[in-house]
Amino acid sequence: MSRPADPPDLARWRADTPGCERRIHLNSAGASLVPRPVRAAIDAHLDLEDEIGGYEAGEARPEALERVGEDVGRVVGAARRNIAFSQNSTTAFAQALGAFDFAAGDVILTSRADYASNQIMYLSLARRLGVEIVRAPDLPEGGIDPQAVREIVRRRPPTLVAVTWIPTNSGLVQAVAPIGAVCRAADVPYLVDGCQAVGQMPIDAPAIGCDYLSATSRKFLRGPRGIGFLYVADHALAAGAHPLLVDMHGATWTDPDRFELTPDARRFESWEIAYALVLGLGAAAAYALEVGLETARERSWALAAYARERLTEVPGVRVLDRGAERCAIVTAELAGRAAAEIKLALRARGINTSSPARDDAVIDMDAKGASSAIRISPHYYNSAAEIDTAVESLGDLLGSR
Ligand SMILES: Cc1ncc(COP(=O)(O)O)c(C=O)c1O
């Protein structure tokens, strides 16, 4: 069994993460623990707002806000001009969907593993506008089949291809780059939900070939809750893409009957935004770049692989993960027990996990015959000893030890 050794930087990462002292936090797919510089950036800005006023504080730090855009851009391999801040990943995704004038009979091509809120948005577009939703089949090992996407696009070009890179469940890493190549070759717009991927692994959004990539701050990027962002590719900006309901920050009202779009991705933003959280997101991006996104991937994936191995030793536990390549999200069914109950019992022992239910991933859960799962999502600052403690506690709770 490959038990990941503690790397030399682990002590420093943990010292920067006060929450580590008190709990075993294995819920980065929910919200990771924030490192000290993130909290400090938020506090400093709230202090400034207290002192000089909210609008005044926002205007006092234009370079700091600019730097956030640059650092967030670097996390996804993009420039400042390609980044729009949003309240969360879902609003970023919705803003991108709002850039398309869908009509009855238009097709959205997606995956079986797309995030629940995204599936509901597609269904809402189907209900309101008559859009047709096509879900490409999976590969035998799990995850959307890029060859099947190619065939579907060839037979009936969709208005949009939308794919969740790392779904909320199942350890899957979907093949977003090969699908991007299909979309670019056929000139079909492509929206990627990068919410769970950002901060977990290196990302080069232009190389994926997507028009949009949505993300949140609080998960593997280790930023605060309540803030996210949207990457918008240069070719989408050049084509004049903008959200249906663009506001006075995304555009300028130039004449009674005219408006002009903001030249860069900021046309997808709202005027009002929590500047303290934007600065917290920037500190998280800078911290992630300093740790290294390759380091984050290697270490979090190795800890997750170790958790999967250890879970198979616990009688009655069924690991549900699929895919040729498995990420830092581990899901397992628990001997017929409700995962929400076990999650709370683990929490009472100081161990944080989460418990996706069927309606978090209807297609995936039904295919596996599971009604709930425990989700363990380590990050680079966790240790193998923490995984051992969590799995042993789980075994105790299931009465198998
Ligand atoms: C794959 C995926 N996409 C999108 C979201 C939604 O993110 P947010 O809550 O920031 O809107 C989540 C949240 O768990 C997710 O797992």
The ligand as an SDF file (V2000), in Angstrom:
LIG
                    3D

 16 16  0  0  0  0  0  0  0  0999 V2000
  -18.6400   20.5760  -10.0050 C   0  0  0  0  0  0  0  0  0  0  0  0
  -19.2650   21.7260   -9.3150 C   0  0  0  0  0  0  0  0  0  0  0  0
  -19.6960   22.7680  -10.0360 N   0  0  0  0  0  0  0  0  0  0  0  0
  -20.2710   23.8390   -9.4720 C   0  0  0  0  0  0  0  0  0  0  0  0
  -20.4670   23.8910   -8.1110 C   0  0  0  0  0  0  0  0  0  0  0  0
  -21.1640   25.0820   -7.5450 C   0  0  0  0  0  0  0  0  0  0  0  0
  -20.2780   25.9910   -6.9840 O   0  0  0  0  0  0  0  0  0  0  0  0
  -20.8460   27.2830   -6.2260 P   0  0  0  0  0  0  0  0  0  0  0  0
  -21.5430   26.7440   -5.0090 O   0  0  0  0  0  0  0  0  0  0  0  0
  -19.6580   28.0970   -5.9190 O   0  0  0  0  0  0  0  0  0  0  0  0
  -21.7970   27.9550   -7.1050 O   0  0  0  0  0  0  0  0  0  0  0  0
  -20.0390   22.8330   -7.3120 C   0  0  0  0  0  0  0  0  0  0  0  0
  -20.2450   22.8770   -5.8570 C   0  0  0  0  0  0  0  0  0  0  0  0
  -20.0900   21.9030   -5.1540 O   0  0  0  0  0  0  0  0  0  0  0  0
  -19.4320   21.7150   -7.9270 C   0  0  0  0  0  0  0  0  0  0  0  0
  -19.0190   20.6600   -7.2260 O   0  0  0  0  0  0  0  0  0  0  0  0
  1  2  1  0
  2  3  1  0
  2 15  2  0
  3  4  2  0
  4  5  1  0
  5  6  1  0
  5 12  2  0
  6  7  1  0
  7  8  1  0
  8  9  2  0
  8 10  1  0
  8 11  1  0
 12 13  1  0
 12 15  1  0
 13 14  2  0
 15 16  1  0
M  END
$$$$
